[in-house]
Amino acid sequence: MSVHQAPSRAVRGTPRRSTLSLAVAREGPATVLSVRGPLDMDTVGLLVDLVDGVMAGQPPPVLVLDMSGVDFFSAAGITALLTVRGRVASGGCTLVLREPSRITVTVLDLVGLRPEFTTD
């Protein structure tokens, strides 16, 4: 398992010390990326870069994003998920969102994109 972290910047003068943490693990034929912390414009690049790394070479048949630990989900998070979905699909893989957090589900519902993603 590998872990990647990126601190999030302060928002409008309030100190925000949340850190995005990404962990990679294997579950049988699937690769699982555990996402913990905020998915905002300061942190989504790390997620997309990690997915690109996982998809390079021999992509897994299934890529699972464990979203249970996402505590902030912005428009940048939506864009990142759409980008990840496209890259995973172009690699011939299936993307699954595992246990998306309440904020993730709420935002995806608000913009009408929840049905666009397979969840478990």
Buried (B, 14 or more C-beta within 10 A) or exposed (E): EEEBEBBBEEEEEEEBEBEBBBBBEEEEEBBBBBBBBBBBBBBBEBBBEBBEEBBEEEBBEBBBBBBBBBBBBBEBBBBBBEBBBEBBEEBEBEBBBBBBBEBBBEBBEEEEBBEEBEBE
